[in-house]
Amino acid sequence: MRIAILGAGIAGLTTAWYLARDGHEVEVIERNQGVALETSFANGAQLSYSYVAPLAGPGVLPKVPPWLLRRDSPLRFYPAIDPHQWRWLLEFVGACNRATSDLTTRRLLTLSFYSRTLMHQFVADQGERVNRGLNDVIDFGYAKNGKLVVFSDQAGFDAARRLLDYQRALGCEQDALSRAQCIALEPALGDPASALHKRLVGGIHTPSEEVGDCYRFCLGLEARLRGMGVRFRFGTAITALHTAAGRITRIDTDAGDIASDACVLTLGAQSPFLVRPLGLRLPIYPLKGYSLTLPAAAQAPRISITDFKRKVVYAPLENQGVQQLRVAGMADIAGYSHAIDPVRLRQLVKESRQAFPAATDYTQSTELMQPWAGLRPATPKGTPILGTTPYNNLLLNCGHGALGWTLALGSARIVADLLNGARPAIALDGFAVDT
Ligand SMILES: Cc1cc2nc3c(=O)[nH]c(=O)nc-3n(C[C@H](O)[C@H](O)[C@H](O)COP(=O)(O)OP(=O)(O)OC[C@H]3O[C@@H](n4cnc5c(N)ncnc54)[C@H](O)[C@@H]3O)c2cc1C
């Protein structure tokens, strides 16, 4: 089959990867001049397979008013005259209950564990390629160095400990660590000058969690895909999909029309706009986040740390022998602009400096910290939208929110299986588009 992949982020490239391996003729259409230049560019780098609980949880709503009032809060809301924004928010509020959050967590864990299996296969296959003397291995700083979520108040830590049993029953291997155990595990938390050190109460450690640079992975996939004959059309904005008799018949772009036998929508936060005229409503809204990529000093964290109170993640990344620290956080409900708000950027630098004062040279210019902002394509419940649509040659792989890197391989394999007419390895309950 000739298949068009609409969008070259991590969702599009991984979908192209499996489809090309399955023998299809694949073409990737992307408005930017390269792959992964939007949300998949400098995300938190966490392959967070066991930490998938959605933002919409039972304890979230009481925290929202103080969050919204504080200038330095991890979540900010900028109201817009946009019914799509308000509808998303109402659905988000409706999902903030224990039953919905538990169900979403269970579904996401199934998808994340499947994705982890596929990532391990991918990495093992790379090892074999090295053994065979092939030089197309993707170096994306992949490491299994574990993740420690640290808590600053006893009540929050106790609640996380209570969740352990539930998570263990679902297959997660996690341990609750005392303050002293956290510091023994990650010496960077022992710095007496650190605000995080002062407020540290305890943490939940997940030794199996991994990190990797999503952008470098995407660049490597592009090279491998080109080697497999996949065509890339960069600088090509998709403007409309034409339909007849329940099928997509033509893809309109600003560089002419494209025909294909099937297409997969992987446009991240932009996904709803293209299919709205077809009568498909995708409840995806951008949650804007920020990151820094710091040159890491010897005293920087060596394992992934999540500061639960401040909602900031710290991931050590290795890039050709150079150690970096990726710092990511903030969730701003603020529309579709990618612009970096200097206030939010300063806030993220301050969080990092206060938590890990010796992790880098904070007197360096902010430019050297590689600031970045991206739009998480978030659904109210936190589940991505995967699978078929009422148009029998249009499939969806979008809405992965804060977990698009973690869930990429599983989601892509599922969509490829559906296109092949095969049964996906996991049940798709909760992932389908509402029609
Ligand atoms: C601050 C931050 C931290 C994060 N941390 C993590 C993390 O640690 N772990 C994790 O798993 N996930 C994380 N995420 C989430 C993850 O980055 C996203 O879920 C993922 O990148 C989404 O990928 P995507 O391919 O769906 O979207 P994108 O990467 O945005 O790709 C969509 C592509 O479609 C293209 N496009 C859009 N419209 C058109 C059009 N009309 N025509 C042609 N092309 C178009 C865009 O240019 C873009 O290249 C984070 C996100 C942010 C913002």
The ligand as an SDF file (V2000), in Angstrom:
LIG
                    3D

 53 58  0  0  0  0  0  0  0  0999 V2000
    8.2500   20.2880   28.1350 C   0  0  0  0  0  0  0  0  0  0  0  0
    7.8660   18.9070   27.6330 C   0  0  0  0  0  0  0  0  0  0  0  0
    8.4060   17.8020   28.2560 C   0  0  0  0  0  0  0  0  0  0  0  0
    8.0590   16.5180   27.8170 C   0  0  0  0  0  0  0  0  0  0  0  0
    8.6640   15.4370   28.3860 N   0  0  0  0  0  0  0  0  0  0  0  0
    8.3620   14.1930   27.9660 C   0  0  0  0  0  0  0  0  0  0  0  0
    9.0320   13.0730   28.5240 C   0  0  0  0  0  0  0  0  0  0  0  0
    9.9290   13.2130   29.3530 O   0  0  0  0  0  0  0  0  0  0  0  0
    8.6690   11.8330   28.1030 N   0  0  0  0  0  0  0  0  0  0  0  0
    7.6810   11.6530   27.1790 C   0  0  0  0  0  0  0  0  0  0  0  0
    7.3500   10.5120   26.8910 O   0  0  0  0  0  0  0  0  0  0  0  0
    7.0620   12.7030   26.5890 N   0  0  0  0  0  0  0  0  0  0  0  0
    7.3730   13.9640   26.9690 C   0  0  0  0  0  0  0  0  0  0  0  0
    6.7500   15.0400   26.4110 N   0  0  0  0  0  0  0  0  0  0  0  0
    5.6780   14.8060   25.4300 C   0  0  0  0  0  0  0  0  0  0  0  0
    6.2020   14.4710   24.0480 C   0  0  0  0  0  0  0  0  0  0  0  0
    7.2740   15.3170   23.7050 O   0  0  0  0  0  0  0  0  0  0  0  0
    5.0480   14.6060   23.0430 C   0  0  0  0  0  0  0  0  0  0  0  0
    3.9460   13.8420   23.4710 O   0  0  0  0  0  0  0  0  0  0  0  0
    5.4620   14.1370   21.6540 C   0  0  0  0  0  0  0  0  0  0  0  0
    6.6220   14.7870   21.2310 O   0  0  0  0  0  0  0  0  0  0  0  0
    4.3490   14.3860   20.6470 C   0  0  0  0  0  0  0  0  0  0  0  0
    4.7960   13.8930   19.4060 O   0  0  0  0  0  0  0  0  0  0  0  0
    3.9150   14.0450   18.1080 P   0  0  0  0  0  0  0  0  0  0  0  0
    4.6660   13.3820   17.0180 O   0  0  0  0  0  0  0  0  0  0  0  0
    2.5260   13.6130   18.4030 O   0  0  0  0  0  0  0  0  0  0  0  0
    3.8190   15.6340   17.8760 O   0  0  0  0  0  0  0  0  0  0  0  0
    4.9550   16.6160   17.2390 P   0  0  0  0  0  0  0  0  0  0  0  0
    6.3100   16.2360   17.6730 O   0  0  0  0  0  0  0  0  0  0  0  0
    4.5050   18.0090   17.5210 O   0  0  0  0  0  0  0  0  0  0  0  0
    4.8290   16.2920   15.7110 O   0  0  0  0  0  0  0  0  0  0  0  0
    3.7560   16.7570   14.9150 C   0  0  0  0  0  0  0  0  0  0  0  0
    4.3530   17.1850   13.5890 C   0  0  0  0  0  0  0  0  0  0  0  0
    3.2850   17.5510   12.7190 O   0  0  0  0  0  0  0  0  0  0  0  0
    3.7070   18.6910   11.9800 C   0  0  0  0  0  0  0  0  0  0  0  0
    2.5370   19.4040   11.5120 N   0  0  0  0  0  0  0  0  0  0  0  0
    1.5580   19.9770   12.2490 C   0  0  0  0  0  0  0  0  0  0  0  0
    0.6180   20.5150   11.4310 N   0  0  0  0  0  0  0  0  0  0  0  0
    1.0130   20.2760   10.1770 C   0  0  0  0  0  0  0  0  0  0  0  0
    0.4500   20.5460    8.8960 C   0  0  0  0  0  0  0  0  0  0  0  0
   -0.7220   21.1870    8.7710 N   0  0  0  0  0  0  0  0  0  0  0  0
    1.1170   20.1420    7.8090 N   0  0  0  0  0  0  0  0  0  0  0  0
    2.2970   19.4600    7.9010 C   0  0  0  0  0  0  0  0  0  0  0  0
    2.8750   19.1680    9.0930 N   0  0  0  0  0  0  0  0  0  0  0  0
    2.2330   19.5670   10.2100 C   0  0  0  0  0  0  0  0  0  0  0  0
    4.5030   19.4930   12.9960 C   0  0  0  0  0  0  0  0  0  0  0  0
    5.3680   20.3900   12.3490 O   0  0  0  0  0  0  0  0  0  0  0  0
    5.2350   18.4080   13.7520 C   0  0  0  0  0  0  0  0  0  0  0  0
    6.5030   18.1380   13.2000 O   0  0  0  0  0  0  0  0  0  0  0  0
    7.0970   16.3450   26.7800 C   0  0  0  0  0  0  0  0  0  0  0  0
    6.5650   17.4710   26.1540 C   0  0  0  0  0  0  0  0  0  0  0  0
    6.9440   18.7460   26.5660 C   0  0  0  0  0  0  0  0  0  0  0  0
    6.3770   19.9440   25.8680 C   0  0  0  0  0  0  0  0  0  0  0  0
  1  2  1  0
  2  3  1  0
  2 52  2  0
  3  4  2  0
  4  5  1  0
  4 50  1  0
  5  6  2  0
  6  7  1  0
  6 13  1  0
  7  8  2  0
  7  9  1  0
  9 10  1  0
 10 11  2  0
 10 12  1  0
 12 13  2  0
 13 14  1  0
 14 15  1  0
 14 50  1  0
 15 16  1  0
 16 17  1  0
 16 18  1  0
 18 19  1  0
 18 20  1  0
 20 21  1  0
 20 22  1  0
 22 23  1  0
 23 24  1  0
 24 25  2  0
 24 26  1  0
 24 27  1  0
 27 28  1  0
 28 29  2  0
 28 30  1  0
 28 31  1  0
 31 32  1  0
 32 33  1  0
 33 34  1  0
 33 48  1  0
 34 35  1  0
 35 36  1  0
 35 46  1  0
 36 37  1  0
 36 45  1  0
 37 38  2  0
 38 39  1  0
 39 40  1  0
 39 45  2  0
 40 41  1  0
 40 42  2  0
 42 43  1  0
 43 44  2  0
 44 45  1  0
 46 47  1  0
 46 48  1  0
 48 49  1  0
 50 51  2  0
 51 52  1  0
 52 53  1  0
M  END
$$$$
